[in-house]
Amino acid sequence: MERIIINEQVAIGGNERFVLIAGPCVVEDQQGTRGIARYLKDLTGELDIPFIFKASYDKANRTSVSSFRGPGLTEGLRILKEIRDELQIPVLSDVHRFEEIEHAAQVLDVMQVPAFLCRQTDFIVEVARRAKVINIKKGQFLAPWDIANVIAKAESTGNRKIIVTERGVSFGYNNLVSDFRSLPVMRAMGYPVIYDGTHSVQLPGGAGTSSGGQRDMVPYLTRAAVAVGIDGLFLEVHPEPDRALCDGPNSLRLDTLSGLLKVLKEIDRIVKNP
């Protein structure tokens, strides 16, 4: 298993304790995003959980053309860089276009390939070529063993700082399910595996012009994933999910996170130190 160093405080893989990747779905505004990042930094510091802040500067794959997408590349990266420098925490965001990659690589500690783009060979190669660390979300349409071909594309650049994220698989219309067999299957490929506990309860397009979600299922699925054995968790959080501008139905309330993380940390300890 590759052990990937993000910075002096955060390493993923190699039977390390799980890493939390968390933040709002999208950068809604500078003050609110910084406030969430500071809350998460303080909470994970108190619980001694390695932390990477995530937020999208542009959600290019929204359901509706009228959906809020974020501040865009320039302003979004400026906000993320400010948070990174001020709070001294690593940051992650997703890239959707070739034109973004060079700019994003100058700011992001982890560059993420969205699930819908995980089969785009040239895009994966270019992100892997420029990224310090690349996180590839497994598409909802892929079997777990299919990710081996995606990993090989990233490896072809010489970059071995590769992370893979499971976010559920399409099951009928507007629904996702998690097959926890996928986690050990993908970990056996030698790279850290993250479980996305909030996108896995998403109901894609389930609200007509936006996606629905079942946030009440997140604790059950994350407990199961940590019990299987993973290297990190990906969670979208918001102070008021029902008022979030993106992915509110599947986002966790910030004030519920502490209790969940304490349970998950204990499960992780038991699994990795039997």
Secondary structure, DSSP 8 states (H G I E B T S, - for coil): ---EE-SSS-EE-TT---EEEEE-SB---HHHHHHHHHHHHHHHHHHT--EEEE-BS--TT-SSTTS---S-HHHHHHHHHHHHHHHT--EEEE--SHHHHHHHHTT-SEEEE-GGGTT-HHHHHHHHHH-SSEEEE--TT--GGGHHHHHHHHHTTT---EEEEE--EE-STT-EE--TTHHHHHHTTTS-EEEETTGGGEETTTTSSS-EE-GGGHHHHHHHHHHH--SEEEEEEESSGGG-SSSGGG-EEGGGHHHHHHHHHHHHHHHH--
